[in-house]
Amino acid sequence: QHIPDDLLLDWRRVELTTPIKQIIGRPGKRAKCEICGEEIINQREVVREGTTLCKPCAGESYFRLPHEYQLDADKYGERGCL
């Protein structure tokens, strides 16, 4: 099976809302978001009511889109998490 690159890959310019040192976290620890299934590394997970979430699913994204870019809610969902 083959998927064209433009369907497989997507990128967007973002602005960090958290200092890079906080984003890096501690190496070695891994978790999995119980909503989107994304692997979460370096102790960046958020636990709410016993549920492990990635920051975007928890509404705590460490980045935002620059003003000139708008998130396509139909494509990415309300949280902006893939």
C-alpha positions in Angstrom: 0.0 0.0 0.0 1.2 3.5 -0.8 -0.1 6.8 0.6 0.9 10.1 -1.1 3.2 12.3 1.0 0.7 15.1 1.1 -1.9 12.8 2.7 0.5 11.2 5.1 2.4 14.2 6.3 1.2 17.6 7.4 3.1 20.4 9.2 2.2 23.8 10.6 4.3 26.6 12.0 3.6 27.0 15.7 4.5 29.3 18.5 5.6 27.7 21.8 3.6 28.8 24.9 5.9 26.9 27.3 9.7 27.2 27.6 11.6 24.5 25.7 13.2 23.2 28.8 9.8 22.4 30.3 8.7 20.7 27.1 11.7 18.3 27.1 10.8 17.0 30.5 12.6 13.9 31.9 13.8 11.2 29.5 12.7 7.6 29.8 9.1 7.9 31.0 6.4 7.0 28.5 2.6 7.0 28.6 -0.2 6.8 26.1 -3.1 9.3 25.8 -6.4 7.5 26.5 -8.3 9.7 24.1 -6.2 10.0 20.9 -3.7 7.2 21.5 -0.7 9.4 21.1 2.5 8.3 22.8 3.5 10.8 25.5 7.2 10.9 26.4 9.3 12.6 29.1 6.6 13.0 31.7 4.5 15.4 29.7 1.2 13.6 30.4 -1.7 15.1 32.3 -3.8 12.9 34.6 -7.4 14.0 35.1 -9.8 11.9 37.2 -7.5 8.9 36.7 -7.4 9.3 32.9 -4.0 9.8 31.2 -4.1 12.5 28.5 -1.7 14.3 26.2 -1.6 18.1 26.7 -3.7 18.9 23.6 -6.5 16.5 24.7 -6.3 18.0 28.2 -6.7 21.5 26.7 -3.2 22.4 27.8 -1.3 22.5 24.5 2.3 23.7 24.8 2.0 25.5 21.4 -0.5 27.7 19.6 -0.9 28.5 15.9 0.3 31.9 14.8 -2.4 34.4 14.1 -2.1 33.9 10.3 -3.0 30.2 10.6 -6.4 28.9 11.6 -7.1 25.4 12.9 -9.4 23.5 10.7 -11.8 22.0 13.3 -13.3 19.6 10.7 -9.9 18.1 10.0 -8.3 18.1 13.4 -11.2 18.2 15.9 -12.0 20.8 18.5 -8.9 20.1 20.6 -6.5 20.3 17.7 -5.1 16.9 18.5 -4.7 14.4 15.6 
